[in-house]
């Protein structure tokens, strides 16, 4: 084992020195011969190690050395490197296939291998996106769909063999995806999103896109009950997805499903506990009033009725804005559960006789009830 491996190291060092040959590809036959010999001798000697720990240690030590040699060749001459790195990449691939169960999870991908695979992945993704062209997906979302492959080609990132397997699985899942029979309210993007969630692509841009998407879907519905139902349903769906990857794309960040579940929990809790409209107006967390008075008529009539009482000194409030916010916090109507201070303020000066008539009749009856005590 040592003999062939040492010869391989010396040959690589000679190529890197650049002093013996102007064309490094002349070393190809030697590299091919030594790579073939190394594969046979390395596998034989590794399997003869005394125990599993020594087998794993010896295997990964040689794999790291081979990857380092391949990277040095690639950095020496990136243009021709893919050609004269080929024997080393084949050796690394054969060793990995022979003993995949003892491959160290933190083992880096050879740079030349990544460059080759990146071009293949990029072409495959372009084919997939071309087949979706007629569907008119959101361009900003398509940029996110491309991110995993673009990241794979980013030379400064230290990606592992996991990312190679992940990228193959990701492209296969996108290729199998049929963008038909989708919910028109969610759009075809949601089908692609589910694939990316299953793949646990936890890039911050995708996390933000998912949370914005869910928030917009909830806010498109009328009423807080509908908002909460939609968010709880999304949480259930995400929790029940069958994951296609057992690890997140970025192992130093929280997994995507965990991240989205956390966001949904925070959003649901906030909407259940606080008055969202008041928060957006005042920037303060105003506790949600679950004991609101239900006004019989419309919001316009409520606003006028309460303002009438303010004008006649029944209420004492520091300003009209505060007064309107308090009406919104403490009242709902038969048709609107949640009111806003701004909406109430815009309705204070009611003039339509058909809306004023029920209030006048109510005021008359109240006056008559009071007069009973003075007869």
C-alpha positions as a LaTeX table, in Angstrom:
\begin{tabular}{lrrr}
\hline
Residue & $x$ (\AA) & $y$ (\AA) & $z$ (\AA) \\
\hline
Unk1 & 0.00 & 0.00 & 0.00 \\
Unk2 & 2.69 & 2.48 & 1.06 \\
Unk3 & 4.78 & 1.90 & $-2.05$ \\
Unk4 & 2.08 & 2.80 & $-4.62$ \\
Unk5 & 0.64 & 5.58 & $-2.49$ \\
Unk6 & 4.07 & 7.19 & $-1.99$ \\
Unk7 & 4.71 & 7.02 & $-5.74$ \\
Unk8 & 1.36 & 8.72 & $-6.33$ \\
Unk9 & 2.25 & 11.51 & $-3.87$ \\
Unk10 & 5.64 & 12.04 & $-5.54$ \\
Unk11 & 4.07 & 12.18 & $-9.01$ \\
Unk12 & 1.59 & 14.83 & $-7.86$ \\
Unk13 & 4.41 & 16.81 & $-6.24$ \\
Unk14 & 6.35 & 16.68 & $-9.54$ \\
Unk15 & 3.35 & 18.02 & $-11.46$ \\
Unk16 & 2.91 & 20.81 & $-8.92$ \\
Unk17 & 6.57 & 21.79 & $-9.16$ \\
Unk18 & 6.17 & 22.35 & $-12.93$ \\
Unk19 & 9.91 & 21.84 & $-13.52$ \\
Unk20 & 9.98 & 18.59 & $-15.49$ \\
Unk21 & 7.14 & 18.90 & $-17.99$ \\
Unk22 & 5.43 & 21.88 & $-19.60$ \\
Unk23 & 2.31 & 19.76 & $-20.23$ \\
Unk24 & 1.07 & 18.07 & $-17.03$ \\
Unk25 & $-1.31$ & 15.82 & $-19.00$ \\
Unk26 & 1.77 & 13.77 & $-20.01$ \\
Unk27 & 1.61 & 12.38 & $-16.48$ \\
Unk28 & $-1.87$ & 10.98 & $-17.09$ \\
Unk29 & $-0.80$ & 7.40 & $-17.92$ \\
Unk30 & 1.35 & 7.28 & $-14.76$ \\
Unk31 & $-1.46$ & 8.70 & $-12.61$ \\
Unk32 & $-3.97$ & 6.22 & $-14.07$ \\
Unk33 & $-1.62$ & 3.27 & $-13.42$ \\
Unk34 & $-0.83$ & 4.32 & $-9.87$ \\
Unk35 & $-4.48$ & 5.11 & $-9.04$ \\
Unk36 & $-5.52$ & 1.64 & $-10.17$ \\
Unk37 & $-2.75$ & 0.01 & $-8.11$ \\
Unk38 & $-3.57$ & 2.14 & $-5.05$ \\
Unk39 & $-7.24$ & 1.15 & $-5.12$ \\
Unk40 & $-6.46$ & $-2.56$ & $-4.93$ \\
Unk41 & $-3.73$ & $-2.26$ & $-2.31$ \\
Unk42 & $-5.59$ & 0.28 & $-0.13$ \\
Unk43 & $-8.79$ & $-1.76$ & 0.06 \\
Unk44 & $-6.83$ & $-4.95$ & 0.80 \\
Unk45 & $-4.74$ & $-3.39$ & 3.59 \\
Unk46 & $-7.65$ & $-1.46$ & 5.16 \\
Unk47 & $-9.75$ & $-4.59$ & 5.40 \\
Unk48 & $-6.83$ & $-6.36$ & 7.11 \\
Unk49 & $-6.69$ & $-3.80$ & 9.93 \\
Unk50 & $-7.12$ & $-5.28$ & 13.39 \\
Unk51 & $-10.42$ & $-3.61$ & 14.30 \\
Unk52 & $-13.18$ & $-1.30$ & 13.00 \\
Unk53 & $-11.64$ & 1.78 & 14.60 \\
Unk54 & $-8.33$ & 1.24 & 12.79 \\
Unk55 & $-10.13$ & 0.50 & 9.51 \\
Unk56 & $-12.10$ & 3.74 & 9.75 \\
Unk57 & $-9.05$ & 5.76 & 10.76 \\
Unk58 & $-6.84$ & 4.37 & 7.97 \\
Unk59 & $-9.55$ & 4.73 & 5.31 \\
Unk60 & $-10.37$ & 8.36 & 6.12 \\
Unk61 & $-6.70$ & 9.33 & 6.53 \\
Unk62 & $-5.95$ & 8.17 & 2.98 \\
Unk63 & $-9.16$ & 9.74 & 1.64 \\
Unk64 & $-8.15$ & 13.11 & 3.14 \\
Unk65 & $-4.68$ & 12.84 & 1.60 \\
Unk66 & $-6.12$ & 11.98 & $-1.82$ \\
Unk67 & $-8.61$ & 14.87 & $-1.65$ \\
Unk68 & $-5.79$ & 17.23 & $-0.63$ \\
Unk69 & $-3.71$ & 16.07 & $-3.64$ \\
Unk70 & $-6.66$ & 16.53 & $-5.99$ \\
Unk71 & $-7.32$ & 20.03 & $-4.60$ \\
Unk72 & $-3.66$ & 21.00 & $-5.00$ \\
Unk73 & $-3.72$ & 19.90 & $-8.63$ \\
Unk74 & $-6.94$ & 21.80 & $-9.25$ \\
Unk75 & $-5.66$ & 25.01 & $-7.68$ \\
Unk76 & $-2.38$ & 24.66 & $-9.58$ \\
Unk77 & $-4.14$ & 24.79 & $-12.96$ \\
Unk78 & $-7.99$ & 24.93 & $-12.82$ \\
Unk79 & $-8.27$ & 24.90 & $-16.64$ \\
Unk80 & $-6.45$ & 21.59 & $-17.27$ \\
Unk81 & $-6.91$ & 20.19 & $-13.76$ \\
Unk82 & $-10.17$ & 18.39 & $-14.51$ \\
Unk83 & $-8.33$ & 16.25 & $-17.02$ \\
Unk84 & $-5.31$ & 15.24 & $-14.96$ \\
Unk85 & $-7.34$ & 15.10 & $-11.74$ \\
Unk86 & $-9.58$ & 12.44 & $-13.31$ \\
Unk87 & $-7.52$ & 9.40 & $-12.12$ \\
Unk88 & $-7.45$ & 10.73 & $-8.55$ \\
Unk89 & $-11.19$ & 11.49 & $-8.61$ \\
Unk90 & $-11.91$ & 7.99 & $-9.92$ \\
Unk91 & $-9.78$ & 6.50 & $-7.12$ \\
Unk92 & $-11.61$ & 8.59 & $-4.49$ \\
Unk93 & $-14.98$ & 7.56 & $-5.98$ \\
Unk94 & $-14.07$ & 3.84 & $-6.01$ \\
Unk95 & $-12.86$ & 3.93 & $-2.42$ \\
Unk96 & $-16.05$ & 5.70 & $-1.34$ \\
Unk97 & $-18.20$ & 3.10 & $-3.14$ \\
Unk98 & $-16.20$ & 0.24 & $-1.65$ \\
Unk99 & $-16.55$ & 1.33 & 2.00 \\
Unk100 & $-19.35$ & 3.94 & 2.22 \\
Unk101 & $-20.28$ & 2.98 & 5.78 \\
Unk102 & $-16.98$ & 4.22 & 7.25 \\
Unk103 & $-16.72$ & 7.47 & 5.28 \\
Unk104 & $-16.24$ & 10.40 & 7.70 \\
Unk105 & $-19.26$ & 12.79 & 7.52 \\
Unk106 & $-16.98$ & 15.84 & 7.64 \\
Unk107 & $-14.93$ & 14.77 & 4.61 \\
Unk108 & $-14.79$ & 17.58 & 2.03 \\
Unk109 & $-15.65$ & 17.21 & $-1.63$ \\
Unk110 & $-12.66$ & 17.55 & $-3.99$ \\
Unk111 & $-12.75$ & 20.95 & $-5.70$ \\
Unk112 & $-12.30$ & 19.51 & $-9.19$ \\
Unk113 & $-15.15$ & 17.08 & $-8.58$ \\
Unk114 & $-17.38$ & 19.93 & $-7.42$ \\
Unk115 & $-16.55$ & 21.96 & $-10.53$ \\
Unk116 & $-17.49$ & 19.05 & $-12.80$ \\
Unk117 & $-20.68$ & 18.23 & $-10.91$ \\
Unk118 & $-21.69$ & 21.88 & $-10.65$ \\
Unk119 & $-21.79$ & 22.19 & $-14.45$ \\
Unk120 & $-23.87$ & 18.99 & $-14.70$ \\
Unk121 & $-26.26$ & 20.12 & $-11.94$ \\
Unk122 & $-26.60$ & 23.57 & $-13.51$ \\
Unk123 & $-27.52$ & 22.07 & $-16.88$ \\
Unk124 & $-30.06$ & 19.74 & $-15.28$ \\
Unk125 & $-31.67$ & 22.57 & $-13.33$ \\
Unk126 & $-31.88$ & 24.70 & $-16.50$ \\
Unk127 & $-33.78$ & 21.84 & $-18.21$ \\
Unk128 & $-36.23$ & 21.62 & $-15.29$ \\
Unk129 & $-36.82$ & 25.38 & $-15.20$ \\
Unk130 & $-37.35$ & 25.41 & $-18.97$ \\
Unk131 & $-40.09$ & 22.78 & $-18.58$ \\
Unk132 & $-41.82$ & 25.12 & $-16.06$ \\
Unk133 & $-41.55$ & 28.19 & $-18.28$ \\
Unk134 & $-45.23$ & 28.25 & $-19.31$ \\
Unk135 & $-46.38$ & 28.28 & $-15.67$ \\
Unk136 & $-45.01$ & 31.77 & $-14.94$ \\
Unk137 & $-43.59$ & 31.15 & $-11.48$ \\
Unk138 & $-42.60$ & 34.15 & $-9.39$ \\
Unk139 & $-39.09$ & 35.22 & $-10.62$ \\
Unk140 & $-37.93$ & 36.02 & $-7.07$ \\
Unk141 & $-38.97$ & 32.52 & $-6.00$ \\
Unk142 & $-37.14$ & 30.95 & $-8.95$ \\
Unk143 & $-33.96$ & 32.68 & $-7.76$ \\
Unk144 & $-34.38$ & 30.83 & $-4.45$ \\
Unk145 & $-35.01$ & 27.51 & $-6.27$ \\
Unk146 & $-31.61$ & 28.00 & $-7.97$ \\
Unk147 & $-29.81$ & 28.77 & $-4.69$ \\
Unk148 & $-28.86$ & 25.18 & $-3.66$ \\
Unk149 & $-27.08$ & 24.54 & $-6.97$ \\
Unk150 & $-25.45$ & 27.98 & $-6.96$ \\
Unk151 & $-24.24$ & 27.32 & $-3.42$ \\
Unk152 & $-22.80$ & 23.96 & $-4.50$ \\
Unk153 & $-20.69$ & 25.77 & $-7.08$ \\
Unk154 & $-19.46$ & 28.38 & $-4.61$ \\
Unk155 & $-15.73$ & 27.59 & $-4.40$ \\
Unk156 & $-15.21$ & 29.23 & $-1.01$ \\
Unk157 & $-17.74$ & 26.99 & 0.73 \\
Unk158 & $-16.44$ & 23.79 & 2.26 \\
Unk159 & $-19.10$ & 21.29 & 1.18 \\
Unk160 & $-19.19$ & 17.61 & 2.12 \\
Unk161 & $-20.22$ & 14.45 & 0.30 \\
Unk162 & $-23.64$ & 14.93 & 1.88 \\
Unk163 & $-24.16$ & 18.04 & $-0.28$ \\
Unk164 & $-23.40$ & 16.08 & $-3.44$ \\
Unk165 & $-25.99$ & 13.42 & $-2.54$ \\
Unk166 & $-28.42$ & 16.14 & $-1.41$ \\
Unk167 & $-28.13$ & 18.03 & $-4.72$ \\
Unk168 & $-28.77$ & 14.88 & $-6.77$ \\
Unk169 & $-31.84$ & 14.09 & $-4.68$ \\
Unk170 & $-33.06$ & 17.70 & $-4.91$ \\
Unk171 & $-32.89$ & 17.77 & $-8.72$ \\
Unk172 & $-34.58$ & 14.36 & $-8.94$ \\
Unk173 & $-37.43$ & 15.59 & $-6.70$ \\
Unk174 & $-37.88$ & 18.76 & $-8.80$ \\
Unk175 & $-37.85$ & 16.73 & $-12.02$ \\
Unk176 & $-40.59$ & 14.42 & $-10.73$ \\
Unk177 & $-42.74$ & 17.34 & $-9.63$ \\
Unk178 & $-45.86$ & 17.94 & $-11.71$ \\
Unk179 & $-47.03$ & 21.54 & $-11.40$ \\
Unk180 & $-50.69$ & 20.74 & $-12.05$ \\
Unk181 & $-53.83$ & 20.59 & $-9.88$ \\
Unk182 & $-52.48$ & 23.17 & $-7.47$ \\
Unk183 & $-54.52$ & 25.34 & $-5.12$ \\
Unk184 & $-55.08$ & 28.59 & $-7.07$ \\
Unk185 & $-54.91$ & 30.60 & $-3.82$ \\
Unk186 & $-51.46$ & 29.16 & $-2.98$ \\
Unk187 & $-50.21$ & 28.97 & $-6.56$ \\
Unk188 & $-47.75$ & 26.47 & $-8.11$ \\
Unk189 & $-44.96$ & 27.95 & $-5.94$ \\
Unk190 & $-46.42$ & 26.13 & $-2.94$ \\
Unk191 & $-45.82$ & 22.72 & $-4.58$ \\
Unk192 & $-42.14$ & 23.59 & $-5.15$ \\
Unk193 & $-41.90$ & 25.04 & $-1.65$ \\
Unk194 & $-43.07$ & 21.72 & $-0.17$ \\
Unk195 & $-40.28$ & 19.87 & $-2.01$ \\
Unk196 & $-37.70$ & 22.34 & $-0.67$ \\
Unk197 & $-39.12$ & 22.02 & 2.86 \\
Unk198 & $-38.93$ & 18.21 & 2.58 \\
Unk199 & $-35.29$ & 18.61 & 1.49 \\
Unk200 & $-34.67$ & 20.80 & 4.57 \\
Unk201 & $-33.13$ & 23.65 & 2.57 \\
Unk202 & $-32.64$ & 26.01 & 5.52 \\
Unk203 & $-31.10$ & 29.00 & 3.71 \\
Unk204 & $-32.19$ & 32.25 & 5.38 \\
Unk205 & $-33.68$ & 33.59 & 2.12 \\
Unk206 & $-35.93$ & 30.56 & 1.80 \\
Unk207 & $-36.93$ & 30.72 & 5.48 \\
Unk208 & $-37.95$ & 34.37 & 4.99 \\
Unk209 & $-39.81$ & 33.58 & 1.77 \\
Unk210 & $-41.80$ & 30.78 & 3.46 \\
Unk211 & $-42.75$ & 32.92 & 6.46 \\
Unk212 & $-43.77$ & 35.86 & 4.21 \\
Unk213 & $-45.77$ & 33.48 & 2.01 \\
Unk214 & $-47.66$ & 32.01 & 4.98 \\
Unk215 & $-48.27$ & 35.44 & 6.49 \\
Unk216 & $-49.70$ & 36.80 & 3.21 \\
Unk217 & $-51.96$ & 33.77 & 2.82 \\
Unk218 & $-53.31$ & 34.25 & 6.35 \\
Unk219 & $-53.85$ & 38.00 & 5.96 \\
Unk220 & $-55.72$ & 37.49 & 2.68 \\
Unk221 & $-58.49$ & 35.84 & 4.72 \\
Unk222 & $-61.20$ & 37.80 & 6.55 \\
Unk223 & $-61.32$ & 37.61 & 10.34 \\
Unk224 & $-58.86$ & 36.50 & 13.01 \\
Unk225 & $-60.45$ & 33.06 & 13.30 \\
Unk226 & $-59.69$ & 32.40 & 9.64 \\
Unk227 & $-56.13$ & 33.72 & 10.10 \\
Unk228 & $-55.50$ & 31.36 & 13.01 \\
Unk229 & $-57.12$ & 28.41 & 11.23 \\
Unk230 & $-54.87$ & 28.88 & 8.20 \\
Unk231 & $-51.69$ & 29.21 & 10.32 \\
Unk232 & $-52.56$ & 26.15 & 12.43 \\
Unk233 & $-53.33$ & 24.17 & 9.30 \\
Unk234 & $-49.96$ & 25.16 & 7.77 \\
Unk235 & $-48.23$ & 24.10 & 11.00 \\
Unk236 & $-49.96$ & 20.70 & 10.84 \\
Unk237 & $-49.09$ & 20.20 & 7.15 \\
Unk238 & $-45.43$ & 21.11 & 7.66 \\
Unk239 & $-45.19$ & 18.85 & 10.72 \\
Unk240 & $-46.61$ & 15.90 & 8.77 \\
Unk241 & $-44.42$ & 16.23 & 5.66 \\
Unk242 & $-42.33$ & 13.18 & 4.83 \\
Unk243 & $-38.77$ & 14.51 & 4.83 \\
Unk244 & $-36.51$ & 13.62 & 1.89 \\
Unk245 & $-33.34$ & 14.62 & 3.74 \\
Unk246 & $-32.41$ & 13.47 & 7.23 \\
Unk247 & $-30.12$ & 16.50 & 7.72 \\
Unk248 & $-30.51$ & 20.23 & 6.99 \\
Unk249 & $-28.54$ & 21.71 & 4.09 \\
Unk250 & $-26.58$ & 23.95 & 6.49 \\
Unk251 & $-25.65$ & 21.96 & 9.59 \\
Unk252 & $-24.75$ & 25.11 & 11.56 \\
Unk253 & $-28.32$ & 26.46 & 11.29 \\
Unk254 & $-31.61$ & 25.25 & 12.71 \\
Unk255 & $-33.50$ & 22.83 & 10.43 \\
Unk256 & $-36.13$ & 24.40 & 8.16 \\
Unk257 & $-39.13$ & 22.52 & 9.58 \\
Unk258 & $-38.07$ & 23.46 & 13.09 \\
Unk259 & $-37.52$ & 27.09 & 11.99 \\
Unk260 & $-40.94$ & 27.38 & 10.33 \\
Unk261 & $-42.71$ & 25.66 & 13.23 \\
Unk262 & $-41.06$ & 28.13 & 15.61 \\
Unk263 & $-42.18$ & 31.07 & 13.43 \\
Unk264 & $-45.75$ & 29.73 & 13.19 \\
Unk265 & $-45.92$ & 29.19 & 16.97 \\
Unk266 & $-44.80$ & 32.79 & 17.57 \\
Unk267 & $-47.27$ & 34.16 & 14.99 \\
Unk268 & $-50.19$ & 32.11 & 16.37 \\
Unk269 & $-49.39$ & 33.02 & 19.97 \\
Unk270 & $-49.18$ & 36.72 & 19.14 \\
Unk271 & $-52.47$ & 36.72 & 17.23 \\
Unk272 & $-54.19$ & 34.82 & 20.06 \\
Unk273 & $-52.94$ & 37.13 & 22.82 \\
Unk274 & $-52.63$ & 40.61 & 21.33 \\
Unk275 & $-54.67$ & 43.02 & 19.23 \\
Unk276 & $-52.82$ & 42.92 & 15.90 \\
Unk277 & $-54.44$ & 46.04 & 14.45 \\
Unk278 & $-53.60$ & 48.09 & 17.54 \\
Unk279 & $-50.01$ & 46.81 & 17.40 \\
Unk280 & $-49.69$ & 47.93 & 13.78 \\
Unk281 & $-51.14$ & 51.38 & 14.62 \\
Unk282 & $-49.41$ & 52.10 & 17.94 \\
Unk283 & $-46.45$ & 49.70 & 17.90 \\
Unk284 & $-47.51$ & 48.47 & 21.36 \\
Unk285 & $-48.59$ & 45.02 & 22.49 \\
Unk286 & $-52.20$ & 45.64 & 23.51 \\
Unk287 & $-53.68$ & 42.48 & 25.10 \\
Unk288 & $-56.56$ & 41.07 & 23.11 \\
Unk289 & $-59.90$ & 41.79 & 24.76 \\
Unk290 & $-61.96$ & 38.60 & 24.81 \\
Unk291 & $-64.83$ & 40.35 & 26.61 \\
Unk292 & $-65.78$ & 42.94 & 24.00 \\
Unk293 & $-69.25$ & 44.39 & 23.88 \\
Unk294 & $-71.05$ & 43.44 & 20.68 \\
Unk295 & $-72.75$ & 46.49 & 19.10 \\
Unk296 & $-76.00$ & 45.67 & 17.36 \\
Unk297 & $-75.51$ & 47.82 & 14.27 \\
Unk298 & $-72.73$ & 48.87 & 11.93 \\
Unk299 & $-69.30$ & 50.28 & 12.83 \\
Unk300 & $-70.38$ & 53.69 & 11.45 \\
Unk301 & $-73.32$ & 53.76 & 13.88 \\
Unk302 & $-71.12$ & 52.63 & 16.78 \\
Unk303 & $-68.60$ & 55.40 & 16.10 \\
Unk304 & $-71.30$ & 58.09 & 15.93 \\
Unk305 & $-73.11$ & 56.79 & 19.04 \\
Unk306 & $-69.98$ & 56.78 & 21.17 \\
Unk307 & $-68.85$ & 60.19 & 19.85 \\
Unk308 & $-72.29$ & 61.58 & 20.75 \\
Unk309 & $-71.75$ & 60.48 & 24.35 \\
Unk310 & $-68.26$ & 62.03 & 24.37 \\
Unk311 & $-69.68$ & 65.31 & 23.08 \\
Unk312 & $-72.25$ & 65.37 & 25.91 \\
Unk313 & $-69.68$ & 64.80 & 28.63 \\
Unk314 & $-70.49$ & 61.18 & 29.42 \\
Unk315 & $-66.88$ & 60.19 & 28.71 \\
Unk316 & $-63.66$ & 61.95 & 29.66 \\
Unk317 & $-60.76$ & 61.19 & 27.34 \\
Unk318 & $-57.47$ & 63.05 & 26.72 \\
Unk319 & $-57.75$ & 62.95 & 22.91 \\
Unk320 & $-59.91$ & 61.74 & 20.08 \\
Unk321 & $-57.22$ & 59.23 & 18.99 \\
Unk322 & $-57.14$ & 57.59 & 22.43 \\
Unk323 & $-60.94$ & 57.57 & 22.52 \\
Unk324 & $-61.20$ & 55.86 & 19.13 \\
Unk325 & $-58.57$ & 53.26 & 20.08 \\
Unk326 & $-60.53$ & 52.43 & 23.23 \\
Unk327 & $-63.73$ & 51.96 & 21.22 \\
Unk328 & $-61.85$ & 49.60 & 18.88 \\
Unk329 & $-60.43$ & 47.61 & 21.81 \\
Unk330 & $-63.71$ & 47.25 & 23.66 \\
Unk331 & $-66.32$ & 46.84 & 20.95 \\
Unk332 & $-67.06$ & 44.60 & 18.03 \\
Unk333 & $-70.07$ & 44.60 & 15.71 \\
Unk334 & $-72.25$ & 41.78 & 14.47 \\
Unk335 & $-70.34$ & 41.83 & 11.21 \\
Unk336 & $-66.80$ & 42.74 & 12.36 \\
Unk337 & $-65.00$ & 41.10 & 15.26 \\
Unk338 & $-61.94$ & 43.36 & 15.15 \\
Unk339 & $-62.05$ & 47.13 & 14.69 \\
Unk340 & $-59.23$ & 49.64 & 14.43 \\
Unk341 & $-58.93$ & 53.08 & 15.98 \\
Unk342 & $-58.25$ & 54.62 & 12.58 \\
Unk343 & $-61.37$ & 53.04 & 11.11 \\
Unk344 & $-63.51$ & 54.30 & 14.01 \\
Unk345 & $-62.09$ & 57.82 & 13.68 \\
Unk346 & $-63.00$ & 57.96 & 9.98 \\
Unk347 & $-66.62$ & 57.10 & 10.82 \\
Unk348 & $-67.31$ & 59.58 & 13.65 \\
Unk349 & $-69.31$ & 62.07 & 11.59 \\
Unk350 & $-72.22$ & 60.01 & 10.31 \\
Unk351 & $-74.79$ & 61.91 & 8.20 \\
Unk352 & $-76.91$ & 59.26 & 6.44 \\
Unk353 & $-80.50$ & 59.51 & 7.79 \\
Unk354 & $-81.18$ & 55.80 & 7.27 \\
Unk355 & $-78.27$ & 54.94 & 9.58 \\
Unk356 & $-79.07$ & 57.67 & 12.11 \\
Unk357 & $-82.74$ & 56.70 & 12.44 \\
Unk358 & $-82.17$ & 53.52 & 14.53 \\
Unk359 & $-79.94$ & 55.53 & 16.90 \\
Unk360 & $-82.58$ & 58.25 & 17.29 \\
Unk361 & $-85.25$ & 55.66 & 18.05 \\
Unk362 & $-83.00$ & 54.04 & 20.66 \\
Unk363 & $-82.29$ & 57.45 & 22.24 \\
Unk364 & $-86.06$ & 58.17 & 22.42 \\
Unk365 & $-86.74$ & 54.88 & 24.19 \\
Unk366 & $-83.90$ & 55.54 & 26.65 \\
Unk367 & $-85.30$ & 59.05 & 27.33 \\
Unk368 & $-88.74$ & 57.57 & 27.98 \\
Unk369 & $-87.28$ & 54.97 & 30.38 \\
Unk370 & $-85.51$ & 57.73 & 32.33 \\
Unk371 & $-88.64$ & 59.89 & 32.50 \\
Unk372 & $-90.47$ & 57.15 & 34.40 \\
Unk373 & $-88.40$ & 58.02 & 37.48 \\
Unk374 & $-89.46$ & 61.67 & 37.37 \\
Unk375 & $-93.27$ & 61.35 & 36.93 \\
\hline
\end{tabular}
